[in-house]
Amino acid sequence: MISVDRVSKSYGSGETAVRALDDVSLTVGRGEIFGVVGQSGAGKCTLIRTVNSLERPDSGSVTVDGRDVTSLTGSGLRSARHNIGMIFQHLNLLSSRTVQANVELSLEITGVGRAARRSQALEIRSRMSRRTRRTSSSPRSRTPACRRRSMTRTPRL
């Protein structure tokens, strides 16, 4: 499902360059749950951002569901990203929108009609509400909307 092969990524140049990823390789199979852990600044976000091509590696390749996402551009890249769900570290919710509207946002951007957006978002909210009852009040109030929004497109990853 995901193959990261000898990926390296640096920021800056010369003596001040920071090497965020250094020859990283890993494989995550279909249905496998994989965690990325490490200290602040260790390159966790950079690694995840290379998987969905929000960051381009300096070298190496990333294959998702059989497609080399490092070589994709334009509509091919947009199409691949529709199959990659991402829950960002920061909430990325729009304060001018309701919870429902935030959940519907990714569907709205991809051109799904209002009735279909509303129906799918309500179904996901119902499913996620059952899963988050055991969390503390702070995560319960913030993370479900973010999770729901990443799941509205039913991505393969």
C-alpha positions as CSV (number, residue, x, y, z in Angstrom):
1,M,0.0,0.0,0.0
2,I,2.8,2.5,1.0
3,S,6.4,2.1,0.0
4,V,9.0,4.7,0.9
5,D,12.3,3.9,-0.8
6,R,15.5,5.7,0.2
7,V,13.8,9.1,0.7
8,S,15.9,12.1,1.7
9,K,14.7,15.7,2.3
10,S,16.7,18.7,3.4
11,Y,15.7,22.3,4.1
12,G,18.0,25.2,3.3
13,S,21.4,24.8,1.7
14,G,25.1,24.7,2.4
15,E,26.3,24.5,6.0
16,T,22.9,25.7,7.4
17,A,21.0,22.9,5.6
18,V,18.8,20.8,7.9
19,R,18.4,17.1,6.9
20,A,14.8,16.2,7.9
21,L,14.9,12.8,6.2
22,D,18.0,10.8,5.6
23,D,17.7,7.7,3.3
24,V,14.4,6.6,4.9
25,S,12.8,3.3,3.7
26,L,9.7,1.6,4.9
27,T,6.7,-0.4,3.7
28,V,3.2,-0.4,5.1
29,G,0.9,-3.1,3.9
30,R,-2.8,-2.9,3.2
31,G,-4.8,-2.9,6.4
32,E,-1.6,-2.4,8.5
33,I,-1.6,0.2,11.2
34,F,1.6,2.1,11.4
35,G,2.7,4.9,13.8
36,V,5.4,7.5,13.2
37,V,6.9,8.6,16.5
38,G,9.9,10.6,17.5
39,Q,11.1,13.8,19.1
40,S,10.1,17.2,17.9
41,G,12.0,18.1,14.8
42,A,12.8,14.4,14.0
43,G,11.1,14.6,10.5
44,K,7.7,12.9,11.3
45,C,5.6,15.5,9.6
46,T,8.0,15.7,6.7
47,L,7.8,11.9,6.2
48,I,4.0,12.0,6.2
49,R,3.9,15.0,3.9
50,T,6.1,13.1,1.4
51,V,3.5,10.2,1.4
52,N,0.8,12.6,0.1
53,S,3.2,14.7,-1.9
54,L,2.7,17.9,0.0
55,E,6.5,17.8,0.2
56,R,8.7,16.5,-2.6
57,P,11.7,14.5,-1.5
58,D,15.2,15.5,-2.7
59,S,15.8,11.9,-3.6
60,G,14.1,8.5,-3.4
61,S,10.6,7.5,-4.2
62,V,7.2,7.1,-2.6
63,T,4.6,4.7,-3.9
64,V,1.0,4.7,-2.7
65,D,-1.4,2.0,-3.8
66,G,0.9,1.1,-6.8
67,R,1.4,4.7,-8.0
68,D,4.7,6.6,-7.7
69,V,3.4,9.8,-6.2
70,T,6.8,11.5,-6.4
71,S,6.5,11.6,-10.2
72,L,2.9,12.8,-10.3
73,T,1.9,16.4,-11.2
74,G,-1.3,18.4,-11.9
75,S,-4.4,16.4,-12.3
76,G,-2.7,13.0,-11.7
77,L,-1.5,14.2,-8.3
78,R,-4.9,15.6,-7.4
79,S,-6.5,12.3,-8.4
80,A,-4.0,10.3,-6.2
81,R,-4.7,12.6,-3.2
82,H,-8.4,11.9,-3.4
83,N,-7.5,8.4,-2.2
84,I,-5.2,9.6,0.6
85,G,-7.0,10.7,3.8
86,M,-4.9,13.0,6.0
87,I,-5.5,14.2,9.6
88,F,-3.3,17.2,10.0
89,Q,-1.4,17.9,13.2
90,H,-3.1,21.3,13.4
91,L,-6.9,21.3,13.1
92,N,-7.2,23.3,9.9
93,L,-10.9,24.0,10.6
94,L,-12.5,27.1,9.4
95,S,-13.9,29.2,12.3
96,S,-16.5,30.8,10.0
97,R,-18.1,27.4,9.3
98,T,-20.1,25.2,11.5
99,V,-18.9,21.7,12.5
100,Q,-21.2,20.3,9.8
101,A,-19.9,22.7,7.2
102,N,-16.3,21.8,8.1
103,V,-17.0,18.1,7.7
104,E,-18.6,18.7,4.3
105,L,-15.7,20.9,3.1
106,S,-13.6,18.3,1.3
107,L,-16.8,17.0,-0.5
108,E,-17.7,20.6,-1.5
109,I,-14.3,21.2,-2.9
110,T,-14.5,18.1,-5.1
111,G,-17.9,19.1,-6.5
112,V,-20.3,16.8,-4.6
113,G,-23.8,18.2,-4.5
114,R,-25.3,19.7,-1.3
115,A,-27.7,16.8,-0.5
116,A,-25.1,14.1,-0.9
117,R,-22.6,16.1,1.2
118,R,-25.0,16.6,4.0
119,S,-26.1,12.9,4.0
120,Q,-22.5,11.6,4.0
121,A,-21.3,14.0,6.6
122,L,-24.2,13.2,8.9
123,E,-23.5,9.5,8.6
124,I,-19.8,10.0,9.4
125,R,-20.6,12.3,12.4
126,S,-22.9,9.6,13.8
127,R,-20.3,6.9,13.3
128,M,-17.5,9.0,14.9
129,S,-19.7,10.2,17.8
130,R,-19.9,6.5,19.0
131,R,-16.1,6.2,18.8
132,T,-15.2,9.3,20.7
133,R,-17.4,8.9,23.8
134,R,-14.4,7.5,25.8
135,T,-12.1,10.5,25.1
136,S,-11.6,13.5,27.4
137,S,-13.6,16.6,26.8
138,S,-10.8,18.5,25.0
139,P,-10.1,16.0,22.3
140,R,-13.8,15.1,22.1
141,S,-14.5,18.7,21.2
142,R,-11.8,19.2,18.6
143,T,-10.5,16.1,16.9
144,P,-13.8,14.4,15.7
145,A,-14.5,17.2,13.2
146,C,-11.0,16.9,11.8
147,R,-11.2,13.1,11.6
148,R,-14.6,13.3,10.0
149,R,-13.4,15.7,7.4
150,S,-10.6,13.4,6.4
151,M,-13.0,10.5,6.0
152,T,-15.7,12.2,3.9
153,R,-14.1,11.2,0.6
154,T,-13.7,7.5,1.8
155,P,-10.0,7.4,0.9
156,R,-8.2,4.1,0.4
157,L,-5.4,5.3,2.7
